[in-house]
Amino acid sequence: MRSMLRQRPPRTLVLVGLMGAGKTSIGRRLAARLGLPFVDADQEIERAAGCSIPEFFERYGEPAFREGERRVIARLLDQPLQVLSTGGGAFMDADTRALVRQRAHSIWLRAELDLLVQRTARRGNRPLLKDSDPRETLRKLMELRHPYYAQADITVDSGDRPAEDTVDRVVESLQAYLDNEADTQIPETRAQPAAVQS
């Protein structure tokens, strides 16, 4: 029997991690498991820009893309409860991280380098891997981005196993996180009688 949450998550679930970590495939399955809508931030960015992400990079450059990405994610976090998959660089932005921390629960899907190389080789629409050694680029991205991803609320290893097994681990880790969060909520302080002035 597949793992299920005991309660509806109180906030949107935001998946972060490097390209190839499985944010979209795991995100779709997680959303279906929880009965929530799934939203891919990259697809929303392409819809807003009217072109693909590789085309956007080529026309306007990465800084303009990151600015648009920041605005789109902020808009998506204003929407009702959902599972939101973000691009690999989104969580690097301090404003986006702060917004996610405020409005959502973040889940880092962590994967080994060999697996990322294998998965990203299947798709040719990765602007940061274009005209470069993909393995070395991914290694450098891991070095740069992992400290930021580590700030996510939950970390789950996305290994080379059936996607539903990874979803099970995400659900179990999320339940443990929510239980712990409930246990650490500070109860409201009872009103104390006013001190008597002598």
Buried (B, 14 or more C-beta within 10 A) or exposed (E): EEBEBEEEBEBBBBBBBBBBBBBBBBBBBBBEBBEBBBBBBBEBBBEBBEBBBBBBBEEBEEEEBBEBBBEBBBEBBEEEBBBBBBBBBBBBBEEBBEBBBEBBBBBBBBBBBEBBBEBBEEEEEBBBBEEEEBBEBBBEBBEEBEEBBEEBBBBBBBBEEEBEEBBBBBBBBBBEBBEEEEEEEEEEEEEEEEEEEE
